[in-house]
Amino acid sequence: MSLLSFGSLYQLADQLASPLPVVAAGGADRTVLEALSIAQRRGWVKPILTGSVAEIQSLAHDLDIELSVFQLIDSDQPAVAAVAEVKAGRASLLMKGQIATPDLMKAVLSRENGLRTERCICQVVLMEIARDARRFLLSDTGITIQPTLEQKADILRSMVDVATALSDGASSELPRIGVMSATEKVTDSMPDTLDAAELARRNQAGELPGCIVQGPLSFDLAYATDAAEKKRISGSVVGAADGMLFPNLLSANLTVKALMYTADCKFGGVLCGAACPVVFMSRADSTETRLNSLAFTLRMLTAKDEFVRSGGPQDEGL
């Protein structure tokens, strides 16, 4: 299938009937203020910021950003305050701002006041490689350190949800998911290859529907057709993966950051599995990346709403 480009995601966000309220946990950050200011002017969002109002105001003054269009919530627990806005229905989206991931996740996963669901929470990154005109998803690049087989199956479901929301509608093809490893051979000495083979088996048995799964696959086989030809490996996912499911956080995070910093690419990330999609990238990312992630996450939310309005079931944790 073909995934929407970031250019197309921006166009869709520009066409929103009305801006959506988004709350950023930790608003005293240059890229947060710049991205939300741009998104507000384009009609995407109504921004809400939590954290030290004094710090936010000082930074906004230095950046010459007008705060009258922002709602400011003074709190020494910005993640808790931001989650409360979503929980109360005053915000449709949560954004990770100038805050450590563990602090954000503690608030999101709170059993009493958080956004926990039965789904495995994971980060899905959309990567767009200009040189090859390729767009694909990677997961889990930010949360689950060593996912179990069942967690991998749930992360795979989230990737399928994301791919479906990002489909450009040009064809009815199912998303092709490669289950990644260092080798395409199943071996007892590498337990992740056993998991990959099992996920592929479940897909073929109809237990993981709505996609085509192949694994284990090395990165070159999932990405490049010439590698497949040289290694004489075939399959519908080979050289054409729409999504790459990694065996653990280490391999996923290293891969995505290597691409981010060395390739001519655009990228953005969304957190899936919570009660609402979360705009989620590193605190080190640029204003452009925050905007990419916001456009990406807005599409996740609006695609879900479109599906529910069309009569489909509402799936928590998209």
C-alpha positions, 0 to 999 in steps of 0.5 A: 500500500502507499502511505500519505506523505507529510505534505499530504498530512499537512494539507489534510490538517489545513482542511480541518473543519475546526481546530482541535484542542491539544495540550503540551506537557512541559510547554517551556520549550522553543520547539513546542512554542514554535510548532504550536504557534504555527499550527494555531495560525494554520487552524490545526489546533487550539494550544494548551500548555502546562508547566511553569507559566513564568518560564513559558512566558519568559521563553515566549517573550524571547522568541517573540511568540504571542501567547494570547492564543494559548491557554496556560496551566501553571503546574509543577506536575505538567504531565499530570496536569496535561493528562487531566485536560485530556481526561476531562475532555478539554483536550483531544490530543496530548503532546510530549513537551519539555518533559522526560518520557518516564514522567509522561508515561507515569501520568499516562499509565496512572490507573486512577487518573491516566489514559491507560487502556488494555493495549500495549503502548508503543511509539510508531514513527513515520519515515519518509526517505526523499531519495527513494520516494519511500515511506514506511513505519517503524515500531516500537521506537520509544517505549517497550524495552523488551516486548513479549510475543503478545506485546509484539502482536499488539504493537503489530496491530497498532502499526496496522491501525496507523498504516490504515489511517495513513493509506492514500486510498490509491489501492486496496492493498493490505499493509505489508509488515516486516518483522525485523531481525539480524537475519532472515533465518529462524534459529534457536540461538536468536529467540526474536527470529522464533517470535518473528516466524510465529507472528508470520504464522498467526497472520497466515492463520488469520489471527492477525488480520488486515495485513501481510506479515513476513519475518524474520527479515533483516533491514536490507531485505525489508527495504531494498529489492536489490538485496532480495535479488542478491540473497534470493529471498522472495515474498510480498513484504521483501523490498516493500515493507510498509512497516517494520516491527523491531524485536526490542527498543534497542534495535528500533531506537538505534535504527530510527535515530541513525536514519534521522541523523544521516538520511535525507528524510522527514519523520514524525512519531505518534504514541499508540495504545493510550486513550488518545493518540499522543504527539510523541518525539524526542526533546532533541527534535526540531520544530519541523519534526514536532509539526510533522508529528502533530500533522501525523497525530491529527490524521490518526485522530480524524481517521478514527472519527471518520471510521466511527461515523461511517459505522465502524466500531470505536477502538480504544487505544488507536 
